[in-house]
């Protein structure tokens, strides 16, 4: 049965921080309008506060397409990274995690998302932003409906 679940900004923040903190990235704030605007902090090779804006372009060929529209890192030191430098660093990390990179777009295998989220029994057909929520459409989502 096809159903839909809606994630709020707080839901997304919690989900991202589950895995993100292990990898040196913490989201401190998310605002959903037509895109996802976020603030956070990174640690590791690059350290500092990060702000960004990403668009969700949907699913195509079993891949979620995420487009980076803006990304900035304000370092704790003198250094301030620009978008190009950050994209290169993130692209390298993304490729290590089997994420395909095409310019400013990241193509994430839907099966990889399901595996990471322990959602192996689900079928995800679409992901999109509407009415200040991230909507997930698919089958067997009942165990993952929030709220």
Residue pairs with C-beta under 8 A, 6 or more apart in sequence:
1 139
2 125
2 137
2 138
2 139
3 137
3 138
3 139
3 141
3 142
3 145
4 135
4 136
4 137
4 138
4 141
5 135
5 136
5 141
5 144
5 145
5 146
6 133
6 134
6 135
6 136
6 146
6 147
7 15
7 133
7 134
7 135
7 136
7 146
8 32
8 132
8 133
8 146
8 147
9 30
9 31
9 32
9 132
10 30
11 134
11 146
12 27
12 30
12 32
12 36
12 134
13 27
13 28
13 29
13 30
15 117
16 25
16 27
17 26
17 27
19 116
20 26
20 27
20 40
23 93
24 42
24 43
24 44
25 40
25 41
25 42
25 43
25 50
26 40
26 41
27 38
27 39
27 40
28 39
28 40
28 41
29 38
29 39
29 40
30 36
30 37
30 38
30 39
31 37
31 38
32 129
32 132
32 133
32 134
33 129
33 132
34 55
34 129
35 53
35 54
35 55
35 56
35 69
35 129
36 53
36 54
36 55
36 56
36 129
36 134
37 51
37 52
37 53
38 50
38 51
38 52
38 53
38 54
39 49
39 50
39 51
40 49
40 50
40 51
41 48
41 49
41 50
42 48
42 50
42 73
45 89
46 73
46 75
46 81
46 86
46 89
47 75
47 76
47 77
48 73
48 74
48 75
48 76
48 81
49 73
49 74
50 71
50 72
50 73
50 74
50 86
51 70
51 71
51 72
51 74
52 68
52 69
52 70
52 71
52 72
53 68
53 69
53 70
53 71
54 66
54 67
54 68
54 69
55 66
55 67
55 69
55 129
56 64
56 65
56 66
56 67
56 127
56 128
56 129
56 134
57 65
57 66
57 67
57 105
58 64
58 65
58 126
58 127
58 128
59 65
59 110
59 124
59 125
59 126
59 127
62 109
62 110
62 111
63 100
63 107
63 108
63 109
63 110
64 107
64 108
64 110
64 113
64 127
65 105
65 106
65 107
66 105
66 106
66 107
66 108
67 104
67 105
67 106
68 83
68 87
68 90
68 104
68 105
68 106
69 104
70 83
71 83
71 86
71 87
71 90
72 80
72 81
72 82
72 83
72 86
73 80
73 81
73 86
74 80
75 81
81 89
87 104
91 101
94 101
94 106
95 101
97 112
98 109
98 112
99 106
99 107
99 108
99 109
99 112
100 106
100 107
100 108
101 107
110 124
113 119
113 124
114 120
114 122
114 124
117 144
119 144
121 140
121 143
122 138
122 139
122 140
122 141
122 144
123 138
123 139
123 140
124 136
124 137
124 138
125 137
125 138
125 139
126 135
126 136
126 137
126 138
127 134
127 135
127 136
127 137
128 134
128 135
128 137
129 135
136 144
